[in-house]
Amino acid sequence: MRIDPAGAPFIAGALVVGVLLLVLGFDIPAAAAAVLAGFFGFFFRDPARQPPSKQGVVVAPADGRVVEAGPARSDVAPAGAWQQVSVFLSLMDVHVNRVPVSGTVTRVEYRSGRFLPAYRAEAADENERCETWFSHAGQTVVCRQVVGVLARRVVCRLAPGMAVDTGQRLGVMKFGSRMDLFIPEGVPLRVRAGDTVRGGETVVAELASPPDASS
């Protein structure tokens, strides 16, 4: 299975420490370091996904459990009228993030902040985060990578002007985290709080098709 490049320093570091401990005769700590390297490999795993081919569908940008689904909270959402889907990622979930909808990246903004537990509602506005805006047929979708207590860094590999496909790899969040997705108001949601979703595959909404210019 593919491992995200962000995991390489963690895996290599644990293995180097394990080898040194083994050479020095500390077998049990060396074994613990090997187990830690294995955990890092598991955490940064990057399994293949099969995004839906239908245009206009919005997929979950991350694996995890839906903690909010409905009208967006005005104190955490970008300016405007939005629907909000928030996904909490545990340490056991895949932390590679996915593009929620095909189109063009129009904005990427990183903001420093606090490190509150990612499942808390106020984490969406107060924690360190990276916000990426996508334009699909004139409609905007925003996803926000939010760090938590253990996650101290988000990695976004997109830039304004890039053309992207639904389910394409977006970046990664290091350790327990949260992903907030903002969808235009009035778009029906297909998930609700408590649902488990798979990044790049689970459909959370479907944008309205633009009018046919030829009609």
HUZI-V913847 format. One record per pair of residues at least 4 apart in sequence whose ideal C-beta (glycine too) atoms are under 7 Angstrom apart, sorted by the first residue. I is the first residue (numbers start at 1). GAP is how many residues later the second one is. D is the distance in Angstrom with one decimal. If there is no record, write none. Layout:
I:GAP:D ; I:GAP:D
This chain:
1:44:5.4 ; 1:46:6.0 ; 2:44:4.3 ; 3:4:5.3 ; 3:38:6.0 ; 3:41:5.2 ; 3:42:6.3 ; 3:43:6.2 ; 4:40:4.6 ; 4:42:4.8 ; 4:92:5.4 ; 4:168:5.1 ; 6:38:6.3 ; 6:149:5.5 ; 6:166:5.0 ; 6:168:6.6 ; 7:4:5.6 ; 7:33:5.6 ; 7:34:6.8 ; 7:36:6.8 ; 7:37:2.7 ; 8:4:5.9 ; 9:4:5.9 ; 10:4:6.5 ; 10:30:4.2 ; 11:4:6.4 ; 11:26:5.2 ; 11:29:4.7 ; 11:30:5.6 ; 12:4:6.2 ; 13:4:6.5 ; 14:4:6.2 ; 14:19:5.2 ; 14:22:4.4 ; 14:23:3.7 ; 14:26:6.1 ; 15:4:6.4 ; 15:22:4.9 ; 16:4:6.5 ; 17:4:6.2 ; 17:16:4.7 ; 18:4:6.3 ; 18:12:4.8 ; 18:15:3.3 ; 18:16:4.8 ; 18:19:6.6 ; 19:4:6.4 ; 20:4:6.4 ; 21:5:4.3 ; 21:8:4.8 ; 21:9:3.9 ; 21:12:6.0 ; 22:5:6.8 ; 22:8:4.0 ; 26:4:5.7 ; 27:4:6.4 ; 28:4:6.6 ; 29:4:6.5 ; 30:4:6.6 ; 31:4:6.5 ; 32:4:6.5 ; 33:4:6.5 ; 34:4:6.6 ; 35:4:6.5 ; 36:4:6.6 ; 37:4:6.5 ; 38:4:6.4 ; 39:4:6.1 ; 40:4:6.2 ; 41:4:6.9 ; 43:48:6.9 ; 43:52:6.6 ; 45:49:6.2 ; 46:50:4.7 ; 47:47:6.4 ; 49:49:6.8 ; 49:118:5.7 ; 49:150:6.8 ; 49:151:3.8 ; 49:152:5.3 ; 50:151:6.3 ; 51:8:6.1 ; 51:115:4.7 ; 51:116:2.7 ; 51:149:5.1 ; 51:150:6.3 ; 52:5:5.1 ; 52:7:6.8 ; 52:114:6.9 ; 52:151:6.1 ; 55:47:6.9 ; 56:80:6.8 ; 56:150:5.6 ; 56:151:4.3 ; 56:153:6.1 ; 57:109:6.7 ; 57:146:5.0 ; 57:149:5.1 ; 58:42:5.1 ; 58:43:4.9 ; 58:83:6.0 ; 58:125:6.0 ; 58:146:5.5 ; 58:147:4.3 ; 58:148:6.8 ; 58:149:6.5 ; 59:39:6.7 ; 59:41:5.6 ; 59:107:5.9 ; 59:108:6.0 ; 59:141:5.7 ; 59:142:6.3 ; 59:143:6.1 ; 59:144:5.8 ; 59:145:6.5 ; 60:27:6.2 ; 60:137:3.8 ; 60:138:6.4 ; 60:139:5.4 ; 60:142:4.4 ; 60:144:5.4 ; 61:36:5.3 ; 61:37:5.3 ; 61:39:4.7 ; 61:82:4.7 ; 61:109:6.6 ; 61:118:5.2 ; 61:120:5.9 ; 61:138:5.9 ; 62:25:5.0 ; 62:27:5.7 ; 62:35:5.2 ; 62:117:4.1 ; 62:137:4.6 ; 63:26:6.4 ; 63:30:4.3 ; 63:31:4.4 ; 63:134:6.8 ; 63:135:5.6 ; 63:136:4.8 ; 64:23:4.3 ; 64:24:5.3 ; 64:25:4.2 ; 64:26:6.8 ; 64:29:4.9 ; 64:133:6.6 ; 65:22:6.8 ; 65:23:5.3 ; 65:131:5.7 ; 66:19:6.3 ; 66:20:7.0 ; 66:21:5.8 ; 66:125:5.2 ; 66:126:6.7 ; 66:127:5.5 ; 66:128:6.5 ; 66:129:4.5 ; 66:131:6.2 ; 67:19:5.1 ; 67:21:4.9 ; 67:52:6.1 ; 67:126:6.1 ; 68:16:5.8 ; 68:17:6.9 ; 68:18:3.9 ; 68:125:6.1 ; 69:16:5.1 ; 69:120:5.4 ; 69:122:5.4 ; 69:123:4.9 ; 69:124:5.3 ; 70:13:6.8 ; 70:14:6.8 ; 71:12:6.4 ; 72:5:3.7 ; 72:10:3.8 ; 72:11:6.1 ; 72:12:3.7 ; 72:110:5.9 ; 73:4:6.1 ; 73:11:6.6 ; 75:50:6.1 ; 76:48:4.1 ; 76:49:4.2 ; 77:5:4.8 ; 77:7:6.2 ; 77:105:5.7 ; 78:4:6.9 ; 78:64:5.7 ; 78:104:6.1 ; 81:104:3.7 ; 82:100:4.3 ; 82:101:6.5 ; 82:102:6.7 ; 82:103:5.8 ; 83:100:4.5 ; 83:102:6.0 ; 83:104:5.8 ; 83:106:5.9 ; 84:96:6.5 ; 84:98:5.8 ; 85:96:4.5 ; 85:98:6.9 ; 85:104:6.4 ; 85:106:6.2 ; 85:119:5.2 ; 86:38:6.7 ; 86:92:6.4 ; 86:94:4.9 ; 87:91:6.9 ; 87:92:4.7 ; 87:110:6.1 ; 88:30:5.9 ; 88:31:4.8 ; 88:90:5.5 ; 89:4:4.4 ; 89:6:6.0 ; 89:84:6.9 ; 89:87:6.3 ; 89:88:4.8 ; 89:89:6.8 ; 89:90:7.0 ; 90:86:6.3 ; 91:84:6.6 ; 91:85:5.5 ; 94:105:6.5 ; 95:77:5.4 ; 95:78:5.1 ; 95:82:6.6 ; 96:73:6.1 ; 96:76:5.1 ; 97:48:6.3 ; 97:73:4.4 ; 97:74:5.3 ; 97:75:6.3 ; 97:76:6.6 ; 97:82:6.5 ; 97:102:6.3 ; 98:69:5.2 ; 98:70:6.7 ; 98:71:6.4 ; 98:72:5.8 ; 98:101:4.3 ; 98:102:3.6 ; 99:65:4.7 ; 99:66:6.7 ; 99:67:6.2 ; 99:68:6.4 ; 99:69:4.3 ; 99:71:5.2 ; 100:34:6.8 ; 100:41:5.6 ; 100:43:5.4 ; 100:81:5.9 ; 101:33:5.6 ; 101:35:4.8 ; 101:40:4.9 ; 101:65:5.7 ; 102:34:6.1 ; 102:62:6.4 ; 102:63:5.0 ; 102:64:4.6 ; 103:31:5.0 ; 103:32:5.0 ; 103:33:3.6 ; 103:61:6.6 ; 104:31:5.0 ; 104:59:5.6 ; 105:27:6.4 ; 105:29:6.1 ; 105:53:5.0 ; 105:54:6.5 ; 105:55:5.5 ; 105:56:6.6 ; 105:57:4.6 ; 105:59:6.1 ; 106:27:4.7 ; 106:28:7.0 ; 106:29:5.0 ; 106:54:6.1 ; 107:26:4.0 ; 107:53:6.0 ; 108:22:7.0 ; 108:24:5.2 ; 108:48:6.0 ; 108:50:6.0 ; 108:51:6.2 ; 108:52:6.0 ; 109:22:4.8 ; 110:20:4.8 ; 111:17:6.9 ; 111:18:5.6 ; 112:16:5.4 ; 113:13:5.5 ; 113:14:4.8 ; 113:15:4.4 ; 113:16:6.5 ; 114:12:4.8 ; 114:13:5.4 ; 115:12:6.2 ; 115:13:6.8 ; 115:32:6.2 ; 115:33:6.7 ; 115:34:5.7 ; 115:37:6.7 ; 116:4:5.3 ; 116:6:6.4 ; 116:7:4.5 ; 116:10:6.0 ; 116:11:5.5 ; 117:6:6.6 ; 117:31:5.8 ; 117:32:5.3 ; 118:5:5.3 ; 118:28:6.0 ; 118:30:3.1 ; 118:33:7.0 ; 118:58:5.8 ; 118:59:5.3 ; 118:60:3.7 ; 119:59:7.0 ; 122:4:5.3 ; 123:4:4.5 ; 123:23:5.8 ; 123:25:6.8 ; 123:55:5.9 ; 124:20:7.0 ; 124:22:6.0 ; 124:56:5.1 ; 127:19:5.1 ; 127:20:5.6 ; 127:21:7.0 ; 128:19:4.7 ; 129:15:5.4 ; 129:16:6.0 ; 129:17:4.5 ; 129:18:6.8 ; 129:25:6.8 ; 130:15:4.7 ; 130:24:4.6 ; 130:26:4.7 ; 131:11:6.2 ; 131:13:4.6 ; 132:11:5.5 ; 132:24:6.1 ; 132:26:5.8 ; 132:38:6.9 ; 133:7:6.1 ; 133:9:5.1 ; 134:6:6.9 ; 134:7:4.8 ; 134:30:6.9 ; 135:5:5.7 ; 136:5:6.5 ; 136:71:6.2 ; 137:73:4.6 ; 138:72:6.2 ; 139:45:5.7 ; 139:68:5.2 ; 140:44:6.8 ; 141:41:7.0 ; 141:42:5.8 ; 142:40:4.2 ; 143:36:6.4 ; 143:38:5.1 ; 144:35:6.9 ; 144:36:4.2 ; 145:9:4.1 ; 145:11:6.5 ; 145:26:6.7 ; 145:28:5.4 ; 145:32:7.0 ; 145:34:6.1 ; 146:31:6.3 ; 146:32:4.2 ; 146:33:6.9 ; 146:34:6.3 ; 147:4:4.1 ; 147:5:6.0 ; 147:6:6.7 ; 147:7:5.9 ; 147:26:6.6 ; 147:30:5.9 ; 148:28:4.7 ; 148:29:5.3 ; 148:30:6.3 ; 149:27:6.7 ; 150:25:3.9 ; 150:26:4.7 ; 151:22:5.3 ; 151:23:5.2 ; 151:24:4.3 ; 151:25:5.6 ; 151:26:4.3 ; 152:22:6.6 ; 153:21:5.1 ; 154:17:6.7 ; 154:19:5.1 ; 155:16:4.4 ; 155:17:4.9 ; 156:14:6.5 ; 156:15:4.2 ; 157:13:6.8 ; 157:14:4.9 ; 158:4:5.5 ; 158:6:6.8 ; 158:12:6.0 ; 164:4:5.1 ; 167:33:3.6 ; 173:4:3.8 ; 181:23:6.8 ; 183:4:5.0 ; 183:22:5.1 ; 187:18:5.0 ; 187:20:6.2 ; 188:17:6.7 ; 189:15:6.3 ; 189:16:5.3 ; 190:13:5.6 ; 190:14:5.7 ; 190:15:6.1 ; 191:4:4.6 ; 191:6:6.3 ; 191:13:4.9 ; 197:5:3.9 ; 197:7:6.9 ; 198:4:5.0 ; 211:4:7.0
